[in-house]
Amino acid sequence: MARRAGALIATGLAALTLGPVAVVLAQAGRGGVGTADLAALRFTVTQAALSALASTACAVPLARALARRRFAGRRLMITALGAPFLLPVIVAVLGLLAVFGRAGLVNDGLRLLGLAPVSIFGLGGVVLAHIFLNMPLATRMLLQGWQAIPAERLRLAASLDFRPTDFWRHIEAPMLRDVLPGVLLAVFAICLTSFAVVLILGGGPAATTVELAIYQAIRFEFDLPRAATLALMQVGTCGLAVALASFFTTPGGFGAGLDRQADLPASGGWRQLIDFGAIGLAATFLALPIGAVVLRGLPGLASLPAGVWPGLLTSLLVALCTAPLAVSAALVLALARAQGARWLEPVAMLPMAGSQLVLGTGLFLLVFPFVAPPDLAVPVTILVTAVMALPFAYRILLPEARVLVADYGRLAESLGLRGWAALRLLILPRLRRPLGFALGLTAALAVGDLGVVALFAAEHGATLPLVISRLMAAYRMEAAAAASLLLVIAAFGVFWICDRWGRAGAEL
Amino acid sequence: MLSFENVTIQQDDFSLAANWQAGPGQRIAVIGPSGAGKSTLLNALAGFIPLASGHIRWEGQPLDELAPGRRPLSILFQDQNLFPHLTVAQNLGLGLDPSLRRVDTAAVDRALERVGLGGLGNRRPAALSGGQQSRAALARALLRARPMLLLDEPFAALGPALKAEMLALVEELAGPALVLMVTHDPEDAQRFSSHTILVADGVAAPPASTEALFANPPPALARYLGT
């Protein structure tokens, strides 16, 4: 039902992703690969691999605990797990600095104990920040995997008197084999193109990523040949990662269930202790930096500078346009892929092989001769943010779309249920939960995004994160913290509205 | 008149050939060892599996280019015949109008009454028993009123009494429609169908009189029956 639309969107997406790269290449000519470039590549892959492994390793016990334990505040915690990923990166880093920085809580504690302070700068800090930002996303993706185990399978396991180890081997491990590659790849790819974290916590020859090197080549040196070389390295690395992951992903084979509710088996004893230990540790690790941002921002909230409110409106406008654009395109691609259009997979993941700065620079060079870039700041930001957010939405929707097509594709076809009617009666109701999650995610990313807008915006057309970065550059830290708090509220608010819409439908 | 004209179906190293005709109103069982291609035959007729060669025609018109929902048939699968998030009445309504915009609710109610589910239209499928779910799926086929009804073992999970009841209901509701029913139970074939198609050794044989077939089974059927 979605194959032709899928092909159309895939073509547009490929043009949008590859076009700017081609423009950069055409303008740049050829540049050689220097030792600094190779060092940047090595650091990029190392930190991304470590970040992906560590984030996922932390997420598995947490997701498992959340899936099988029932306790007061569980729903709140699941919603809150979206927070660090939705938290605008620059704000998240400020929060982590308040906890792990030179004068942060942790080092205060170490000093009290007479121990040497730890440094948050360099590889360790970058990985730590990436765990903070991505472990919750990994947890949410894994949790959906656990929740997608049909109740019939749980009943069967209970009736066969599965012990926890049997349950793990026959039900949980196969599910994880299916879900984990996607999770690992998502975190790995996010970290490959991580920018703001490395800008603040990395830097220098020992801790510069390719993305940061691209930024420096463009902004400080306007060295387009070098930027193009770096961009090619970036595209190659990410492309390899995407190809590897698609090779490892296998279909689920869990069969369908009739929506009957059942709980996962939850044994007591030391397993319960471990589950609640994981929940407590994660909650502390995630809550402390956010709490620090709130404490620092609250006092200035009453006297925000004038530029903040137009910035907020622009950010909300960007989110309002970006989220439906990205999610509807991702939905069409996921459905077409689930119906067997294998070639869509690499196209849908194509934006992951690019980067905001490469895309933005290409578009900048493209429009520069015809219009003043600031006039296009908002549309370009919407377009680029939607393209960059699309793979996340696609990853979230694909497993559920596969289940939908496998379970009800033939029935829908045999009844002639297609087009808008299929969307209204089958797809929206069955996929409402992942759709709400994907909408919330992309909307919050759009609200808090600081990337391509920096290349385009002048005084007008600035988003709130850009306003904050300007306040910081002017050393108005109090105002920056307060505006950050407002930004956090906006990002979290749009996510909450969308995710709640999705999960309200899933209660049926 | 349904005709398979030199049809072959190819899936990896599996292949099935069929070349025969069947008339409206007939009740035909499709029997054979598991894995021989009984479901494959029905799925090809329903439009889910493309033909490697040959044509399938209904009343002389080729079906090859028609999407599954446009073909002059209704099909009941082994499971997943109802959408769990829609009510029973909505599931039936899909048979009249897949967009559910112009559904004759009175007709839906009448169909529910006829299969003995009167008053249960507002429930969701999960609140029905297995037999009731089968009845709901049958009621939708009744509303669609297509000239062919394909049954891909939809009653396999039901007990003997319930299954017999369902077959009687099919007999009653199908009327002039041609019914093709996959089964692995010889008794079903003998009770329900005047004709039987034997699917074995890569061939779906022409419909033969059920009585004659079982009285004097060919080697493949004898092997399957264990006689």
Interface residues (C-beta under 8 A of the other chain):
Chain A: A256 L258 D259 R260 D407 Y408 R410 L411 E413 S414 L415 G416 L417 R418 W420 A421 A422 R424 L425 L426 P429 R430 L508
Chain B: A46 G47 F48 A67 P68 G69 R70 S74 I75 F77 D79 Q80 N81 F83 P84 H85 L86 Q90 L94 G95 P98 S99 L100 R124 P125 A126 R144
